[in-house]
Amino acid sequence: LPDSLTNFEKELFKGTEIKSIRIPDGVKELGYNTFDGYTKLIDIDFNKVESITAPFGNAGSEKGEDETFALTIPATMKEMNVKEVGLSTYNVFNKYVDEVVLNVAPQANLFDGASSLKKVTFNVEITEIPDYMFRDCNSLTEFVIPSKVTSIGKYAFYSTGIKEITIPASVRTIGTNAFSTYSDADKKFTELTKVVFEEGTVEIGDKAFQNCNKLETVVLPATLEKIGANAFDGAVSLKTIAIPANLKVIGAYAFAGCTGIKSVILPKGISLGTDCFRNWTKEQTVNYRGSKTDVIILADDSFTKFYIEEDWYLKFCTNTGDVETSERATLVCDYEDPKVEPSEGGEQGGTTEDGGTTGGTTETGKTEEGNTGKDSAEEGQTTEG
């Protein structure tokens, strides 16, 4: 096509066998469903395009089994938009795109619904994962969060195929529903089994990991100050959780339904939300470092104060019925860490359940450090699944 062309008409080559196409220099905008009907298309040179609005339609829907629908977004691109038609919203990328290289900063909703997406390469520094960026990207099984990212938006990784994720030290906040999935059994999709926070994150948003029923391991950072409401609600496979000693707030229903956890240790003075341990049983133990007469502030808008052993919120009822008959977790106050007995040849270090550490001396006289809850992962700019 000649570079003098300024308008690339919708469905211009619909129904053809075209697999690759170069957009002329003069074309700056591609509108809704521009490539609908290009069912064999697997390569587009956007050239100098500055704006696209849900242009792909069913492009790539008849690609070969050994073919990859791969796209490179040029640095000239200023806008990548969804299209609303009546009550329906059409996403930027369709469900047939496999790989994308970004030479611009990502935008909200960018890969929303791109269910075949397996790999994203960033050729530009990014500082945030925007809202809804990878929602419903079921084929995205691996992702390395770039080291400069400071925030993860709401629904950013909602219902993806990611199995393990490391939150780098640069990330301070994680938005609502960031890694969660649908509660509807027909829509629920989550493969997440492990989350490791490097030191740095301050707040985990409401419902951040809600309904992640395959989640087995969570390593929280010592820097964490708040766990939002329903943050781990429904994480039935979670076996242990070490609450950081400096944590200030656990929101309502934060660990509701986490029936796989045997015990948890709460620091003295923590604020607790309504039914934060809802549906826990008497076989599960909540160890509190303070006294049963300590005054606790309820972590909601009421700022209600109560004694830890007297208010039904802290008796961990399974429902709002009769406080005296409802089954609840076993509460242990004035909790202290078990003493570590010296081993033959020197003292042995250990790790407390709330993320603290005890140092020790090995037989060689060297200091052995406890686990601080910090894990590291090699960071890169390419993510793939």
C-alpha positions in Angstrom: 0.0 0.0 0.0 1.3 3.5 -0.8 2.5 5.7 2.0 0.4 8.5 0.7 -2.7 6.6 1.9 -4.2 8.4 4.9 -7.2 6.3 5.7 -7.2 2.5 6.1 -10.8 1.5 5.6 -12.5 -1.0 7.7 -12.5 -4.6 6.4 -10.5 -3.5 3.3 -9.1 -7.0 2.7 -11.8 -8.9 4.6 -11.9 -12.6 3.7 -8.5 -12.7 2.0 -5.5 -15.0 2.9 -3.3 -12.1 4.0 -1.0 -13.1 6.9 1.1 -10.0 7.1 0.4 -6.3 6.4 2.3 -3.0 6.7 0.3 0.1 7.5 1.2 3.1 5.3 3.1 6.1 6.7 0.1 8.4 6.2 -2.3 6.3 8.4 -2.3 7.6 12.0 -5.5 5.9 13.3 -7.1 2.5 13.1 -10.7 2.3 14.2 -13.1 -0.4 15.6 -12.9 -3.7 13.8 -10.5 -2.5 11.1 -9.0 -6.0 10.8 -12.2 -8.0 11.3 -12.3 -10.8 8.7 -8.6 -11.0 8.4 -8.7 -14.5 9.9 -5.3 -15.6 8.7 -3.5 -12.4 9.8 -0.6 -13.0 12.3 1.7 -9.9 11.7 0.9 -6.2 11.5 3.5 -3.5 11.0 1.8 -0.5 12.6 4.5 1.8 11.3 3.6 5.4 12.4 0.1 4.7 13.7 -0.7 6.9 16.8 -4.1 5.5 17.8 -6.0 2.3 17.7 -9.5 1.5 19.0 -10.3 -2.2 19.3 -9.3 -2.8 15.7 -8.7 -6.6 15.6 -12.1 -8.1 15.4 -11.6 -11.8 14.6 -8.1 -11.3 13.1 -5.9 -14.4 13.6 -8.8 -16.7 14.4 -7.7 -19.2 11.7 -4.0 -19.0 12.2 -2.1 -22.3 11.9 -1.4 -24.5 14.9 2.3 -23.7 14.6 1.8 -20.0 13.9 2.1 -17.2 16.4 0.0 -14.0 16.2 2.7 -11.5 17.4 2.4 -7.7 17.5 4.8 -4.9 18.2 3.4 -1.6 19.4 5.6 1.3 18.1 6.8 4.2 20.2 4.5 6.5 18.1 1.4 5.0 19.6 -0.3 7.4 21.9 -3.7 5.8 22.5 -5.0 2.2 22.7 -8.7 2.2 23.4 -11.6 -0.1 24.0 -14.8 0.4 22.0 -18.2 0.5 23.6 -21.2 -0.5 21.5 -24.5 -0.3 23.4 -23.9 -2.3 26.6 -21.0 -4.2 25.1 -17.3 -3.3 25.5 -14.8 -4.5 22.9 -11.2 -4.9 24.1 -8.1 -3.4 22.6 -6.6 -6.8 21.7 -8.7 -9.8 20.8 -8.6 -13.3 22.1 -6.3 -14.6 19.4 -3.2 -12.5 20.0 -0.3 -14.6 21.4 2.6 -12.2 21.9 3.0 -8.4 22.2 6.1 -6.2 22.3 5.4 -2.8 23.9 7.5 0.3 23.1 5.2 2.6 25.0 3.9 2.6 28.6 0.9 0.4 29.1 -2.6 1.7 29.7 -5.6 0.5 31.7 -7.5 -2.4 30.2 -4.8 -2.9 27.7 -4.8 -6.8 27.6 -8.2 -7.2 29.2 -9.8 -10.4 27.7 -6.7 -11.4 25.7 -7.2 -15.0 26.6 -4.5 -16.4 24.3 -1.8 -14.0 25.4 1.3 -15.8 26.6 4.1 -13.3 26.4 4.6 -9.6 26.8 7.9 -7.8 26.3 8.5 -4.2 27.7 11.0 -2.2 25.7 10.2 0.8 27.9 10.5 1.4 31.7 7.2 1.1 33.5 6.3 2.2 37.0 2.8 0.8 37.3 0.7 -2.1 36.3 -2.5 -0.3 35.4 -6.1 -1.3 36.3 -7.5 -4.3 34.5 -4.3 -4.7 32.5 -4.3 -8.5 32.3 -7.8 -9.4 33.4 -8.9 -12.8 32.0 -5.5 -13.5 30.4 -6.0 -17.2 31.1 -3.0 -18.3 29.0 -0.5 -16.0 30.8 1.2 -18.5 33.1 4.3 -16.6 34.0 5.0 -12.9 34.7 8.0 -11.0 36.0 7.0 -7.6 37.5 9.5 -5.0 36.3 11.8 -3.7 39.2 10.6 -0.1 38.8 6.9 -0.8 39.3 5.6 0.9 42.5 1.9 0.0 42.3 -0.3 -2.7 40.9 -3.8 -1.5 39.9 -7.2 -3.0 40.7 -8.1 -6.1 38.8 -4.6 -6.0 37.1 -4.1 -9.8 37.2 -7.7 -10.8 37.8 -8.4 -14.4 36.7 -5.0 -15.1 34.9 -3.1 -18.3 34.5 -0.1 -17.1 36.6 1.1 -19.8 38.9 3.7 -18.0 41.0 4.5 -14.3 41.4 7.1 -12.3 43.2 6.2 -8.8 44.3 9.4 -6.7 44.0 10.6 -4.4 46.7 9.6 -1.3 44.6 5.9 -2.1 44.9 4.2 -0.2 47.7 0.5 -0.8 47.1 -1.6 -3.6 45.6 -5.1 -2.6 44.4 -8.5 -4.1 44.9 -9.0 -7.6 43.3 -5.5 -7.4 41.9 -4.9 -11.2 41.8 -8.4 -12.5 42.6 -10.9 -14.3 40.5 -14.6 -14.8 40.0 -16.8 -16.2 42.8 -19.1 -17.8 40.3 -17.9 -21.5 39.9 -18.6 -21.3 36.1 -16.3 -18.3 35.7 -13.7 -19.0 38.4 -10.2 -19.3 37.0 -7.0 -19.2 39.0 -3.8 -21.1 38.9 -2.0 -19.0 41.6 -0.2 -21.2 44.1 2.6 -19.0 45.5 3.1 -15.3 46.2 6.4 -13.9 47.6 6.7 -10.3 48.7 10.1 -8.7 48.8 10.5 -6.1 51.5 8.8 -2.9 50.5 5.0 -3.4 50.2 3.0 -1.4 52.7 -0.6 -2.2 51.8 -2.4 -5.2 50.3 -5.8 -3.9 48.9 -9.3 -5.3 49.5 -10.0 -8.6 47.9 -6.5 -8.7 46.4 -6.3 -12.5 46.5 -10.0 -13.4 47.1 -11.1 -16.8 45.8 -7.6 -17.9 45.0 -8.5 -21.5 46.1 -5.2 -23.0 44.9 -3.0 -20.5 46.8 -0.8 -22.5 49.1 2.1 -20.2 50.0 2.2 -16.5 50.9 5.4 -14.8 52.2 4.5 -11.3 53.6 7.1 -8.6 54.0 8.1 -7.0 57.3 7.2 -3.6 55.8 3.5 -4.5 55.5 1.1 -2.3 57.5 -2.3 -3.2 56.2 -4.1 -6.2 54.9 -7.4 -5.1 53.3 -10.9 -6.5 53.7 -11.4 -9.9 52.1 -7.8 -9.9 51.0 -7.3 -13.7 51.3 -11.0 -14.6 51.6 -11.6 -18.1 50.3 -7.9 -19.1 50.1 -8.8 -22.6 51.3 -5.4 -24.2 50.3 -3.3 -21.7 52.3 -1.4 -23.7 55.0 0.4 -21.0 56.9 0.6 -17.3 57.2 3.3 -15.4 59.1 1.8 -12.0 60.2 4.5 -9.3 60.3 5.3 -7.9 63.7 4.6 -4.4 62.6 1.3 -5.0 60.9 -1.3 -2.5 62.0 -4.6 -3.5 60.4 -6.3 -6.7 59.2 -9.5 -5.8 57.4 -12.9 -7.4 57.6 -13.1 -11.0 56.4 -9.4 -10.8 55.4 -8.8 -14.5 56.1 -12.4 -15.7 56.0 -12.7 -19.4 54.9 -8.9 -20.0 55.2 -9.6 -23.3 56.9 -6.2 -24.8 56.0 -4.3 -22.5 58.3 -3.5 -24.2 61.6 -2.5 -21.1 63.6 -1.7 -17.5 63.3 0.1 -15.0 65.6 -1.2 -11.5 66.0 1.0 -8.6 67.3 -0.2 -6.6 70.3 -2.2 -3.5 69.4 -3.4 -4.6 66.0 -6.7 -3.3 64.6 -9.0 -6.1 63.4 -12.0 -6.0 61.0 -15.3 -7.7 61.4 -15.1 -11.5 61.1 -11.5 -11.3 59.8 -11.3 -15.0 60.7 -14.8 -16.0 59.7 -15.5 -19.7 59.3 -12.4 -20.8 61.3 -12.9 -23.8 63.5 -11.9 -24.7 67.0 -9.0 -26.8 65.6 -7.5 -23.5 64.4 -5.7 -21.2 66.8 -5.3 -17.4 66.9 -2.4 -16.5 69.2 -2.4 -13.0 70.5 0.7 -11.4 72.0 -1.3 -9.1 74.2 -3.6 -9.6 77.2 -7.3 -10.7 77.0 -8.2 -7.4 78.6 -6.4 -5.3 75.9 -8.5 -2.7 74.2 -8.7 -3.3 70.4 -9.9 -0.9 67.7 -12.2 -2.4 65.1 -10.7 -1.8 61.7 -13.8 -0.3 60.0 -15.5 3.1 59.8 -17.0 2.8 63.3 -13.7 2.8 65.2 -15.4 0.8 67.9 -13.2 -0.2 70.8 -13.6 -3.5 72.7 -11.8 -6.0 74.9 -10.3 -8.8 72.9 -12.0 -11.7 74.8 -15.4 -10.1 75.3 -16.6 -8.9 71.9 -18.1 -11.4 69.5 -16.0 -9.9 66.6 -12.9 -11.4 68.2 -14.6 -14.6 69.2 -14.4 -15.6 65.5 -18.0 -16.6 65.1 -19.0 -18.4 61.9 -22.2 -16.4 61.7 -23.9 -13.5 63.3 -26.2 -15.7 65.4 -25.8 -16.8 68.9 -22.3 -15.9 70.1 -22.2 -18.5 72.7 -23.0 -21.5 70.4 -21.2 -20.5 67.2 -18.0 -22.4 66.6 -14.9 -20.3 66.4 -11.2 -20.4 66.4 -9.4 -21.1 69.6 -8.0 -17.8 71.1 -4.8 -17.8 73.1 -3.7 -14.6 74.8 -0.4 -13.6 76.3 1.3 -15.7 73.6 5.1 -16.0 73.6 7.4 -17.7 71.1 8.5 -21.2 72.1 12.0 -21.2 73.5 14.6 -22.6 71.2 16.6 -25.3 73.0 20.4 -25.1 72.3 21.6 -27.9 70.1 24.8 -29.9 70.7 27.8 -27.8 69.6 26.1 -24.4 69.8 22.9 -22.5 69.7 20.5 -23.0 66.8 18.7 -20.1 65.2 15.0 -20.3 64.4 12.1 -18.4 62.8 9.0 -17.1 64.7 5.6 -17.6 63.1 4.9 -13.9 62.8 7.9 -13.3 60.6 10.5 -12.5 63.3 13.8 -14.2 63.4 16.2 -15.7 66.0 19.8 -15.8 65.3 22.1 -18.6 66.4 25.7 -19.8 66.3 26.6 -22.9 64.2 29.3 -25.4 65.2 31.8 -23.5 63.1 31.1 -20.3 65.1 29.4 -18.5 62.2 26.1 -16.7 62.7 23.1 -18.4 61.1 20.4 -16.0 60.2 16.7 -16.8 60.3 14.3 -16.5 57.5 13.1 -12.9 57.2 10.3 -13.7 54.9 12.1 -12.0 52.0 12.6 -14.0 48.8 14.2 -12.8 45.6 13.6 -13.6 42.0 15.6 -12.7 39.0 13.9 -9.7 37.3 13.6 -9.2 33.6 11.6 -7.1 31.2 10.1 -10.0 29.3 7.2 -11.9 30.7 5.8 -15.1 29.2 3.6 -17.9 29.9 
